[in-house]
Amino acid sequence: KQEVTQIPAALSVPEGENLVLNCSFTDSAIYNLQWFRQDPGKGLTSLLLIQSSQREQTSGRLNASLDKSSGRSTLYIAASQPGDSATYLCAVSGLSNFGNEKLTFGTGTRLTIIP
Amino acid sequence: EPEVTQTPSHQVTQMGQEVILRCVPISNHLYFYWYRQILGQKVEFLVSFYNNEISEKSEIFDDQFSVERPDGSNFTLKIRSTKLEDSAMYFCASSESDGWGYTFGSGTRLTVV
């Protein structure tokens, strides 16, 4: 059974700093890995999708890497801003025993950027 | 950018009542899903739906739950005889094909009182 762990559970950094969020997963047989952002009481916004054959993806100030063999991914946020404050969720996609894709989520990292 | 639309955004219901949560997936997507998130817990898989039938359901998705795609555009989750522990945020999602990533709706917050 796939297990996804995110470290740290919470992180506070001053505005302008670069930061790294970590995600690890136990089963390397994945289709892809997605990073989501969740604001309090709100839905899930997809930030980056990394296919299993890829090593990294970039979008603006965000860069996500994937090391499938070691079961790890990192989300790098450059030049953090107060608007980046949110919970960041990592989710891995794999084939279930029934032949369809489903996501397994981590518990998230709650990020606070201090102005 | 195409969106997954969920209605209502918040529903309050009495314990024992039936609720229907509604979703309009992205029009060219073929795979549809419901997930839920109990406050303070992980987002967890409920059910996947493809080709007009359930392809997989979790152990949470018992006889109390059902899904339907009644008209080719809407995708609904029905919860019969709601319990207090059904209170959660319910997310609908769709994907174009396996491995292409999900698009989630903004969720329906269900509160059972």
Boltz contact constraints between the chains, C-beta under 6 A:
constraints:
  - contact:
      token1: [A, 31]
      token2: [B, 99]
      max_distance: 6.0
  - contact:
      token1: [A, 32]
      token2: [B, 99]
      max_distance: 6.0
  - contact:
      token1: [A, 34]
      token2: [B, 101]
      max_distance: 6.0
  - contact:
      token1: [A, 43]
      token2: [B, 104]
      max_distance: 6.0
  - contact:
      token1: [A, 43]
      token2: [B, 106]
      max_distance: 6.0
  - contact:
      token1: [A, 43]
      token2: [B, 107]
      max_distance: 6.0
  - contact:
      token1: [A, 44]
      token2: [B, 104]
      max_distance: 6.0
  - contact:
      token1: [A, 49]
      token2: [B, 101]
      max_distance: 6.0
  - contact:
      token1: [A, 96]
      token2: [B, 56]
      max_distance: 6.0
  - contact:
      token1: [A, 98]
      token2: [B, 55]
      max_distance: 6.0
  - contact:
      token1: [A, 98]
      token2: [B, 56]
      max_distance: 6.0
  - contact:
      token1: [A, 100]
      token2: [B, 48]
      max_distance: 6.0
  - contact:
      token1: [A, 100]
      token2: [B, 55]
      max_distance: 6.0
  - contact:
      token1: [A, 100]
      token2: [B, 56]
      max_distance: 6.0
  - contact:
      token1: [A, 101]
      token2: [B, 98]
      max_distance: 6.0
  - contact:
      token1: [A, 102]
      token2: [B, 45]
      max_distance: 6.0
  - contact:
      token1: [A, 102]
      token2: [B, 48]
      max_distance: 6.0
  - contact:
      token1: [A, 105]
      token2: [B, 42]
      max_distance: 6.0
  - contact:
      token1: [A, 105]
      token2: [B, 43]
      max_distance: 6.0
  - contact:
      token1: [A, 107]
      token2: [B, 42]
      max_distance: 6.0
